[in-house]
Amino acid sequence: AMNEKAVELRVRTALEMIHRSQMYSKMSDLLIVSPSYLDATVDCAKKESWSCAWTMQALATVIDMPIISFYPQLNGSADKVADTLNRQFLPLHEGMDSSENSLVAHKSVSNNQEKKDIDPK
């Protein structure tokens, strides 16, 4: 039963990534920590594949709940990867244009400071 739920979430996430590919692919800040959007979408559909920032963003939308990601600063305080991955991925919502969704898609959680303070709901 647990494995079936994981497969369902993987399929729903892949479908979300396909359905809103234009919106997600405009979130260019995720490129430094993820494979290309197309590769991430294909990997999401494969069993036992790794997740990335693209899939975490899409999953947040699928489950309609924020996902908090923590990543250590391995390269000091100027670590761009940590800056990008220490965030809260917020669900995207229909009826918002791409620019609104890119603003509300995440909030930084590094140092407990929120870079984006816009609520998607």
N, C-alpha and C positions, 0 to 999 in steps of 0.2 A: 504494500500500500504506500509506503514512504517513497519507494523508487518510482511508483506511478505518478506521485505528486511532483517529484523532481522533473520527470519527463514532461508532464503537463506544463510546468512553469517554463521549462526550456523552450517548448514549442510555442507557447504564448508569447514569450519574449522575442523569439525569432520572428514571429508574425508581426509583432509590434514594430520591430526594427525595419521590416519590409514595408509595412503600411505607412510609416512616417519617416521614411529614409531621407527625404529632403529636409525635414526639420532637424533630425538628429545630426546629419552630416554637416550642418551649419555650426555645430558646436565645436569649433576648431581647436579650442583649448584641450580637448580630449585626445587630439592627435599625438601629443608628446608622450602620452602614457599608454597608448593603445595601438593595435595594428590598424590598418586602413579600415574604413567603415565596412566596405564589402567583405573583407576577410573576417572581421568581427561578426558580421551577420551570418556568414557561412559557418564559422566555428560554433556560433551559438546553437545552430541546428544539429551539430554533431554530438553524439553521446560522449561523455567524459572529456569534453573540451574545457579549456580554461575560460574564465570570465575576464572581462576587461571593463574599463570605464563606460564604454558604450552599452554593454549588456547590463551593468548596474543601473544606468539611467533608464533603460527600457524596462527593466524589471520593476523599478520603483513605480513606473506608470502602470504596468500590468497589475501589480498588487495594490495600487493606489495608496501606497504608504512610503514615507521617506526611508531611504537606506543611508546609514552613516558609514563612511569609509574612513579608516585610520591607517596612516602609512608613516613609518618612521623617517626622520630626516637623516638619511644615510650619508648625505653629502654636505652636511652643515646647514646653517640657517637659510642659505640661498638655494636650497634644493627645490628645483622646479617640479620634479616628480611628486615630492611630498606636498608641495603647495597645491598641486592639481588634485591629488588623491585624498587629501584631508578635507573632506567635504561631506555634505549631506545632499544626496541626490533626491530631488523632489519630483513627484509625479507631474507629467505634462497633462494639460487639459484641453479638450476640444474647444474651439471658439476663440482661442488665443492665437495671435499671429506669431510668426517665427521669432521675431525680436523679443516679444514678451516671454515666450517659452524659453528662449536661451537665457534670459535674465532670471527666471524663476527656477530653472532646472537644477540649480545647486546653490548651496550656501557653504562657505568655507567654515571648517570647524577647527582650524589651527589656532592655537593660542586663545581658544574660546571667543574669537572675534569673527563676526559675520561680515563677509565682504559684500554679500548681496542680501538685502533685508526686505525682500519682496515676497509676499505670501501668494502662492498660486490659486488659492481658493477664495 
